[in-house]
Amino acid sequence: MRPQRATVAEIDLSAVAHNVGVMKEFAGDARLLAVVKANGYGHGAVPVAETALAAGAHGLCVALVQEGVELRRAGIEAPILVLSEQPIEQVGDLVAHGLIATAYSTRYIDALASEAKRLDVVGHEVHLKIDTGMNRVGAAPSNAVELAGRIIARSPQLSLGGVFTHLATADSPDPTETRAQLSRFDLALAELHRAGVDPGWVHAANSAATIAHPDARRDMVRAGIALYGIAPDVSMTPLCGRLRPALTLRSRVSYVKRVAAGEGVSYGLRHRFATATTVATVPLGYADGVPRGLGLSGGQVLVAGRRRPIVGVVTMDQLMVDCGDDEIRVDDEVVLIGRQGSESIDANEWGSLLGTIGYEVVCAISARVPRVVV
Ligand SMILES: Cc1ncc(COP(=O)(O)O)c(C=O)c1O
């Protein structure tokens, strides 16, 4: 069935390819893993993955086994790292589809080994994740030698292909915590070396660290947000000037009316017009991923080449825009995220208004919005 609304998320794959090139330059000699979890941060995992690989990414990262399986089913044969341990009942699928495992517990290593044995797989690649301070997932640095030894001892089913950590504050202008994490990581790596363990690929950097912390780049970097052309944090915008946003959230005016001074708009009539104005209705709402409070927080759209405020609360399927005295017609283009004429709005602008980050904004664009590759 063809989409019935004009609301689409356009994905510019040439921007993704360009951003891969920019991040490869930052990465220097390190290989680049393109992080395409959460449906490629809302951009469409398969087309982004194919584009990133064609542009020189060495492999991919996903959060879930099902995300890796989707890529395999699309015919992608490149290395795919699943970034955390998964439910034990999914380990069979992970091994069967040749997804690189992340491990940080004996139970999980043993489950990987027994599934590899059952499936007659030799040398299934496992990366050991060390938690150096983020306190989300990962082994304590003091357990690294024991866990690496356990993976190696499970040869020939398993092989230790890498050791990595994840940085909690690489996007912050203050480098203190990143330096502390990297030095804990280095101590753990030194202990592995002392124990005679070859760690394989060593990696630590996300997008922010790849851009701003040369010491984090190591053998590989895992870049996500930058590949989509979004700065990891607003404070990094100047460093991200060469990145090109890949996503445009676009719609068209579905209805236009003139509203008198003193009238209100949308549920609760929480916005009232001081003067008579033209109100355009746009067919997308919070069920599409536009937060209900965006207008009340100062959110704007681009229409007729100008910034115009979203007024009142965003409703489930529609939002309203104050167009002043502009001549607006049904079907006029409305850009919510992206460029129109000389104006542009990026995901981090929404993030700043809403107390969140560009990552959440693009991931929240719902499945109801068709992704159109351009
Ligand atoms: C373990 C891990 N590595 C890398 C990334 C990519 O991070 P970014 O999108 O900031 O580049 C993520 C994303 O959350 C992650 O969880």
The ligand as a Tripos MOL2 file, in Angstrom:
@<TRIPOS>MOLECULE
LIG
   16    16     1     0     0
SMALL
NO_CHARGES

@<TRIPOS>ATOM
      1 C1         28.8420    0.0480   23.1850 C.3       1 LIG1
      2 C2         28.5760    1.1300   22.2010 C.ar      1 LIG1
      3 N1         29.5350    1.4650   21.3360 N.ar      1 LIG1
      4 C3         29.3590    2.4490   20.4210 C.ar      1 LIG1
      5 C4         28.1810    3.1560   20.3540 C.ar      1 LIG1
      6 C5         28.0310    4.2640   19.3540 C.3       1 LIG1
      7 O1         27.9360    5.4880   19.9950 O.3       1 LIG1
      8 P1         27.7550    6.8450   19.1750 P.3       1 LIG1
      9 O2         26.4240    6.7560   18.5280 O.co2     1 LIG1
     10 O3         27.8230    7.8870   20.2270 O.co2     1 LIG1
     11 O4         28.8540    6.9200   18.1880 O.co2     1 LIG1
     12 C6         27.1570    2.8510   21.2460 C.ar      1 LIG1
     13 C7         25.9060    3.6110   21.1960 C.2       1 LIG1
     14 O5         25.2100    3.8230   22.1120 O.2       1 LIG1
     15 C8         27.3560    1.8130   22.1920 C.ar      1 LIG1
     16 O6         26.4120    1.4710   23.0710 O.3       1 LIG1
@<TRIPOS>BOND
     1     1     2 1
     2     2     3 ar
     3     2    15 ar
     4     3     4 ar
     5     4     5 ar
     6     5     6 1
     7     5    12 ar
     8     6     7 1
     9     7     8 1
    10     8     9 2
    11     8    10 1
    12     8    11 1
    13    12    13 1
    14    12    15 ar
    15    13    14 2
    16    15    16 1
@<TRIPOS>SUBSTRUCTURE
     1 LIG1         1 GROUP 0 **** ****
